[in-house]
Amino acid sequence: MFSRFISAELQKRLCEPRRFIQVLAGPRQTGKTTIARQVMQSLDMPSHYASADEPLLKDRVWIEQQWEIGRLSTRGDDGGRRRALLVLDEIQKLPGWSETVKRLWDEDTASGCPLQVVVLGSSPLLVQRGLSESLAGRFEVLPVTHWSFAEMREAFGWDIETYLYYGGYPGAAPLIREPERWSRYILDSLVETTISRDILLMTRIDKPALLRRLFQLGCTYSGQILSYQKMVGQLQDSGNTTTLAHYVDLLEGAGLLKGLQKYSGQGVRRRSSSPKLIVMNTALMTASSGTTIHEARKDSEFWGRIVESAVGATLANSGMTHNVDIYYWSGRNEEVDFVLRRGKTLAAVEVKSGRRRESLPGLARFSREFPVSRTWLVGTGGISFDQFFAEPVTTWVS
């Protein structure tokens, strides 16, 4: 299962000599706390867990208090020192957390205190900001992404169509026999909580209503290229394109919506292009669609967008773990659904779900213009969806 791999990797790192703070960063309900508790139970060392998500006022003093508990755990019965583990959950909710962690970590490094530290955060963008501002050279990140098809299949016995519609939220899996209840859980407990607590509460947002409407627009147009200027028109708001681009970045940082950039071989042009919107979990678009899985399956246009969004989400989530960049490409009415880049290796992926054209001129032209190592057709006439979703992104860009 998903958490088994991450747990094993984290356990291996914590069994090494104390070198880095280990960081688990990822969206809500993807298993970060479960992973940490699995590791605490499996390691032969004292451990202490504390969460900043508890309904009490937390500040830097709270971090110091938890850290002191961790330090006490390193004291052996014989008066010597032993390795111990400190886990701090929802760390991004504490103002100035990274400066405090840096100071305490450096104190322990200077004194030789063998305290291993793991921090967890539900807003990857905010966690990364704290890491880059204060903890450079002191941390390693283990991205915790939305669950893959292989993980949901192993954990819950799902087939590919169930995964395409219901996505990769393990906590919601027991509710799929009650579709309305499942939808409310996704929208209320995951989407609204993420937007209100991980974005609006932690970042200055001048137009929160615009942010919410932008997310809904992303769900509606997932799998499609949409210029920021067209977004302004669709949203009927005076917000400018720079604000929308910033809001897309925030939604991506929270694990909700990603804006893929056009591949051109030039970074400046990629950043200025119209984004291709992709939900990071197909549950985000289906829960708000008002359709059942049976209705969605009969609507070839909608089902095709679900399939393409699932492919994009799988590539984007897996790419974060394996350092693969994901783009799209278009030119002269030709398009390549997804472009993968790992180092100097380039691959192109086209999705054929039944709603798309029969010929694939985009792949041919892209291959003429760029040094592509591999091209892939996923779906009808190509790699089956079962096989594609069961493989990591490195399979397609090796």
C-alpha positions as CSV (number, residue, x, y, z in Angstrom):
1,M,0.0,0.0,0.0
2,F,1.0,3.6,-0.5
3,S,2.1,4.4,3.1
4,R,4.2,1.2,3.1
5,F,6.8,2.7,0.7
6,I,6.9,6.1,2.4
7,S,7.1,4.5,5.8
8,A,10.0,2.3,4.7
9,E,11.9,5.2,3.2
10,L,11.4,7.4,6.3
11,Q,12.3,4.6,8.6
12,K,15.6,4.0,6.6
13,R,16.5,7.7,6.9
14,L,15.8,7.9,10.6
15,C,18.0,4.9,11.2
16,E,20.9,6.7,9.6
17,P,23.2,9.0,11.7
18,R,21.4,12.3,12.5
19,R,21.9,14.6,9.5
20,F,18.7,16.2,8.4
21,I,15.2,17.2,9.6
22,Q,12.8,14.9,7.7
23,V,9.8,16.7,6.2
24,L,6.5,15.0,5.1
25,A,4.6,17.5,3.1
26,G,1.4,16.9,1.1
27,P,-2.4,17.6,0.9
28,R,-4.9,16.7,3.6
29,Q,-6.1,13.1,4.0
30,T,-3.2,11.5,2.1
31,G,-1.8,9.6,5.1
32,K,1.0,11.8,6.6
33,T,0.0,11.3,10.2
34,T,-0.5,7.6,9.6
35,I,2.9,7.2,8.1
36,A,4.5,9.0,11.1
37,R,2.7,6.8,13.6
38,Q,3.7,3.7,11.6
39,V,7.3,4.7,11.8
40,M,7.1,5.6,15.5
41,Q,5.8,2.1,16.2
42,S,8.4,0.3,14.1
43,L,11.5,2.1,15.3
44,D,13.3,0.8,18.4
45,M,13.7,4.3,20.0
46,P,11.6,6.5,22.3
47,S,9.3,8.9,20.4
48,H,7.0,11.9,21.0
49,Y,4.2,13.1,18.8
50,A,2.5,16.6,19.0
51,S,0.1,18.3,16.6
52,A,-0.4,22.0,16.1
53,D,-3.8,21.3,14.7
54,E,-5.3,20.8,18.2
55,P,-7.8,23.6,19.2
56,L,-5.4,25.4,21.5
57,L,-3.4,28.6,20.9
58,K,0.1,27.6,19.7
59,D,3.2,29.7,19.3
60,R,7.0,29.3,19.2
61,V,7.0,28.4,22.9
62,W,4.9,25.4,22.2
63,I,7.6,24.1,19.8
64,E,10.2,24.7,22.4
65,Q,8.1,22.7,25.0
66,Q,7.7,19.8,22.6
67,W,11.3,19.8,21.7
68,E,12.3,19.7,25.4
69,I,10.1,16.6,25.8
70,G,12.0,15.1,22.8
71,R,15.4,16.0,24.4
72,L,14.4,14.3,27.7
73,S,13.7,11.1,25.7
74,T,17.3,11.0,24.6
75,R,18.5,10.4,28.2
76,G,19.2,6.8,28.8
77,D,18.8,5.0,32.1
78,D,22.6,4.7,32.5
79,G,22.9,8.5,32.2
80,G,24.1,8.3,28.6
81,R,22.4,9.5,25.5
82,R,20.2,7.5,23.1
83,R,18.5,8.2,19.9
84,A,14.9,9.5,20.1
85,L,12.3,10.8,17.7
86,L,10.2,14.0,17.8
87,V,7.3,14.4,15.4
88,L,5.6,17.8,14.9
89,D,2.4,17.7,12.9
90,E,0.7,20.6,11.0
91,I,3.8,22.7,11.6
92,Q,2.9,25.3,9.0
93,K,0.2,26.7,11.3
94,L,2.7,28.2,13.7
95,P,4.0,31.6,12.8
96,G,7.8,31.7,12.6
97,W,8.1,27.9,13.0
98,S,11.1,27.5,10.8
99,E,13.3,30.0,12.7
100,T,12.5,28.2,16.0
101,V,13.1,24.8,14.6
102,K,16.4,26.0,13.1
103,R,17.6,27.4,16.4
104,L,16.7,24.3,18.3
105,W,18.2,21.9,15.7
106,D,21.4,23.9,15.6
107,E,21.6,23.8,19.4
108,D,21.3,20.0,19.3
109,T,23.8,19.7,16.6
110,A,26.4,21.7,18.6
111,S,25.7,19.7,21.8
112,G,25.6,16.3,20.1
113,C,22.0,15.6,21.2
114,P,20.9,12.6,19.1
115,L,17.2,13.8,18.6
116,Q,15.8,12.9,15.2
117,V,13.0,15.2,14.0
118,V,10.2,14.8,11.6
119,V,7.8,17.6,10.7
120,L,4.5,17.2,8.8
121,G,2.6,19.8,6.9
122,S,-0.7,19.9,5.0
123,S,0.2,22.9,2.9
124,P,3.2,22.0,0.9
125,L,3.6,25.5,-0.4
126,L,3.7,27.1,3.0
127,V,6.0,24.3,4.4
128,Q,8.4,24.8,1.5
129,R,8.4,28.5,2.1
130,G,9.5,28.0,5.7
131,L,12.2,25.5,4.7
132,S,13.7,27.7,2.1
133,E,13.7,30.8,4.3
134,S,15.4,29.4,7.4
135,L,16.3,25.7,7.1
136,A,18.5,25.6,4.0
137,G,20.8,22.6,4.1
138,R,19.1,21.1,7.2
139,F,16.2,19.1,5.7
140,E,15.0,16.4,3.3
141,V,11.5,16.3,1.9
142,L,9.4,13.2,1.3
143,P,6.4,14.4,-0.8
144,V,3.2,12.7,0.2
145,T,0.8,12.9,-2.8
146,H,-2.7,11.8,-3.6
147,W,-3.0,8.0,-3.7
148,S,-2.4,6.2,-7.0
149,F,-4.6,3.6,-8.7
150,A,-2.2,0.8,-7.6
151,E,-2.5,2.0,-4.0
152,M,-6.3,2.3,-4.0
153,R,-6.6,-1.1,-5.8
154,E,-4.4,-2.8,-3.2
155,A,-6.1,-1.1,-0.2
156,F,-9.8,-1.2,-1.3
157,G,-10.0,-3.6,-4.3
158,W,-11.0,-0.9,-6.8
159,D,-11.1,-1.3,-10.5
160,I,-9.9,1.4,-12.9
161,E,-13.3,2.9,-13.5
162,T,-14.0,3.3,-9.8
163,Y,-10.6,5.0,-9.4
164,L,-11.2,7.3,-12.4
165,Y,-14.4,8.6,-10.9
166,Y,-13.8,8.5,-7.1
167,G,-10.1,9.5,-7.2
168,G,-7.4,8.9,-4.6
169,Y,-8.7,9.9,-1.2
170,P,-8.4,6.8,1.0
171,G,-10.5,8.4,3.8
172,A,-13.5,8.8,1.4
173,A,-13.3,5.2,0.0
174,P,-15.8,3.6,2.5
175,L,-18.4,6.2,1.5
176,I,-18.7,5.5,-2.2
177,R,-21.8,3.3,-1.7
178,E,-23.5,6.4,-0.6
179,P,-22.7,8.9,-3.4
180,E,-24.3,12.0,-1.9
181,R,-22.6,11.4,1.4
182,W,-19.3,10.8,-0.4
183,S,-19.7,14.1,-2.4
184,R,-20.4,16.1,0.8
185,Y,-17.4,14.6,2.5
186,I,-15.1,15.6,-0.4
187,L,-16.5,19.1,-0.7
188,D,-17.0,20.0,3.0
189,S,-14.3,18.0,4.8
190,L,-11.6,18.2,2.2
191,V,-12.0,21.1,-0.3
192,E,-13.5,23.7,2.1
193,T,-11.2,22.8,4.9
194,T,-8.2,23.0,2.7
195,I,-9.2,26.4,1.2
196,S,-10.3,28.0,4.5
197,R,-7.6,26.6,6.8
198,D,-4.6,25.9,4.6
199,I,-4.9,28.8,2.2
200,L,-7.1,31.7,3.5
201,L,-6.1,31.4,7.1
202,M,-2.4,31.1,6.4
203,T,-1.9,33.5,3.4
204,R,-3.2,37.0,2.7
205,I,-5.9,36.7,0.0
206,D,-7.5,40.0,-1.0
207,K,-10.4,38.2,-2.9
208,P,-11.3,34.9,-1.2
209,A,-14.5,34.6,-3.2
210,L,-12.5,34.9,-6.4
211,L,-10.1,32.1,-5.2
212,R,-13.1,29.8,-4.6
213,R,-14.6,30.6,-8.0
214,L,-11.3,29.9,-9.6
215,F,-11.1,26.5,-8.0
216,Q,-14.6,25.7,-9.3
217,L,-13.6,26.9,-12.8
218,G,-10.6,24.6,-12.6
219,C,-12.8,21.7,-11.8
220,T,-15.1,22.5,-14.7
221,Y,-12.3,23.0,-17.2
222,S,-9.9,20.4,-15.9
223,G,-8.0,18.9,-18.8
224,Q,-8.4,22.0,-21.0
225,I,-6.1,24.9,-21.9
226,L,-7.5,28.2,-20.6
227,S,-5.8,31.6,-20.9
228,Y,-5.8,33.8,-17.8
229,Q,-7.6,36.4,-19.8
230,K,-10.4,34.0,-20.6
231,M,-10.5,33.1,-16.9
232,V,-11.1,36.7,-16.0
233,G,-14.0,36.7,-18.4
234,Q,-15.4,33.5,-17.1
235,L,-15.1,34.6,-13.5
236,Q,-16.7,38.0,-14.2
237,D,-14.3,39.7,-11.8
238,S,-12.1,42.7,-12.0
239,G,-9.1,40.6,-10.8
240,N,-6.1,40.8,-13.1
241,T,-4.2,37.9,-14.6
242,T,-1.3,38.2,-12.2
243,T,-3.7,37.7,-9.3
244,L,-5.2,34.6,-11.0
245,A,-1.8,33.1,-11.7
246,H,-0.9,33.6,-8.0
247,Y,-4.1,31.9,-6.9
248,V,-3.5,28.9,-9.2
249,D,-0.1,28.6,-7.5
250,L,-1.7,28.6,-4.1
251,L,-4.3,26.0,-5.1
252,E,-1.4,23.8,-6.5
253,G,0.5,24.3,-3.2
254,A,-2.5,23.0,-1.4
255,G,-2.8,19.9,-3.6
256,L,-6.0,20.9,-5.3
257,L,-5.4,22.3,-8.8
258,K,-2.4,22.6,-11.1
259,G,-1.8,24.8,-14.1
260,L,0.5,23.0,-16.5
261,Q,2.7,25.3,-18.6
262,K,3.3,25.0,-22.3
263,Y,6.6,23.3,-23.2
264,S,8.8,25.3,-25.5
265,G,12.3,24.6,-24.4
266,Q,12.6,28.1,-23.0
267,G,11.6,28.7,-19.4
268,V,10.5,32.3,-19.8
269,R,8.0,31.4,-22.6
270,R,6.7,28.4,-20.6
271,R,5.9,30.6,-17.6
272,S,4.0,33.1,-19.7
273,S,1.8,30.6,-21.6
274,S,-1.8,29.8,-21.0
275,P,-2.1,27.0,-18.4
276,K,-3.7,23.7,-18.9
277,L,-5.8,23.2,-15.8
278,I,-5.6,19.8,-14.1
279,V,-7.3,18.8,-10.8
280,M,-4.8,16.9,-8.6
281,N,-7.4,14.3,-7.7
282,T,-10.4,13.5,-10.0
283,A,-12.7,13.4,-6.9
284,L,-12.5,17.1,-6.9
285,M,-14.2,17.4,-10.3
286,T,-16.7,14.6,-9.9
287,A,-17.9,15.4,-6.4
288,S,-19.1,18.8,-7.6
289,S,-20.5,17.6,-10.9
290,G,-23.8,16.4,-9.7
291,T,-23.5,13.2,-11.7
292,T,-23.2,9.6,-10.5
293,I,-20.5,7.3,-11.8
294,H,-23.1,5.6,-14.1
295,E,-24.2,9.0,-15.5
296,A,-20.6,10.1,-16.0
297,R,-19.8,6.9,-17.8
298,K,-22.6,7.4,-20.3
299,D,-21.5,11.0,-21.0
300,S,-18.5,10.4,-23.4
301,E,-17.4,14.1,-23.3
302,F,-17.4,14.3,-19.5
303,W,-15.9,10.9,-19.1
304,G,-13.1,11.8,-21.5
305,R,-12.2,14.8,-19.4
306,I,-12.2,12.7,-16.3
307,V,-9.8,10.2,-18.0
308,E,-7.5,13.0,-19.2
309,S,-7.6,14.7,-15.8
310,A,-6.7,11.4,-14.1
311,V,-3.8,10.9,-16.4
312,G,-2.5,14.4,-15.7
313,A,-3.0,14.1,-12.0
314,T,-1.2,10.8,-11.9
315,L,1.7,12.2,-13.9
316,A,1.8,15.4,-11.7
317,N,1.6,13.5,-8.4
318,S,4.2,10.9,-9.4
319,G,6.4,13.6,-10.9
320,M,6.8,15.3,-7.5
321,T,8.2,12.1,-6.0
322,H,10.5,11.3,-8.9
323,N,11.6,14.8,-10.0
324,V,9.8,14.7,-13.4
325,D,8.5,18.0,-14.8
326,I,5.1,17.9,-16.5
327,Y,4.0,20.2,-19.3
328,Y,1.6,20.3,-22.3
329,W,2.4,21.4,-25.9
330,S,0.3,23.1,-28.6
331,G,0.9,24.8,-31.9
332,R,-1.0,25.5,-35.1
333,N,-4.1,23.6,-33.9
334,E,-2.1,20.6,-32.9
335,E,-1.6,19.5,-29.3
336,V,0.3,17.0,-27.2
337,D,-1.6,16.2,-24.0
338,F,1.4,15.9,-21.7
339,V,5.1,16.4,-22.0
340,L,7.5,14.8,-19.5
341,R,11.0,16.0,-18.8
342,R,13.5,14.3,-16.5
343,G,16.9,15.9,-16.8
344,K,17.6,16.0,-20.5
345,T,15.2,13.2,-21.3
346,L,11.9,14.2,-23.0
347,A,8.8,12.1,-23.6
348,A,5.3,12.9,-25.0
349,V,2.0,11.3,-23.9
350,E,-1.2,11.4,-25.8
351,V,-4.5,10.3,-24.2
352,K,-7.2,8.6,-26.3
353,S,-10.4,8.1,-24.3
354,G,-12.9,7.8,-27.1
355,R,-13.8,11.5,-27.4
356,R,-10.6,12.5,-29.2
357,R,-9.5,12.7,-32.9
358,E,-8.4,9.5,-34.6
359,S,-5.1,10.8,-36.0
360,L,-2.4,12.2,-33.7
361,P,-0.6,14.9,-35.7
362,G,0.5,16.6,-32.5
363,L,2.9,13.8,-31.5
364,A,4.5,13.8,-35.0
365,R,5.1,17.5,-35.1
366,F,6.3,17.7,-31.5
367,S,8.8,14.9,-32.3
368,R,10.1,16.9,-35.3
369,E,10.6,20.0,-33.2
370,F,12.1,18.6,-30.0
371,P,14.5,15.8,-29.2
372,V,11.9,13.3,-27.9
373,S,13.1,10.0,-26.5
374,R,9.7,8.3,-26.3
375,T,6.2,8.9,-27.4
376,W,3.2,7.1,-25.8
377,L,-0.4,6.6,-26.7
378,V,-2.6,5.9,-23.6
379,G,-6.0,4.4,-24.1
380,T,-7.7,3.1,-27.3
381,G,-5.1,1.5,-29.5
382,G,-2.2,2.1,-27.0
383,I,-1.3,1.3,-23.5
384,S,-4.3,0.2,-21.5
385,F,-5.4,2.5,-18.7
386,D,-5.0,-0.3,-16.2
387,Q,-1.3,-0.6,-17.1
388,F,-0.7,3.1,-17.3
389,F,-2.1,4.0,-13.9
390,A,-0.3,1.1,-12.3
391,E,3.2,2.4,-13.3
392,P,5.3,5.3,-11.9
393,V,6.0,8.3,-14.1
394,T,9.6,7.2,-14.5
395,T,8.4,4.3,-16.7
396,W,7.4,6.7,-19.4
397,V,10.4,9.0,-19.3
398,S,13.3,6.5,-18.9
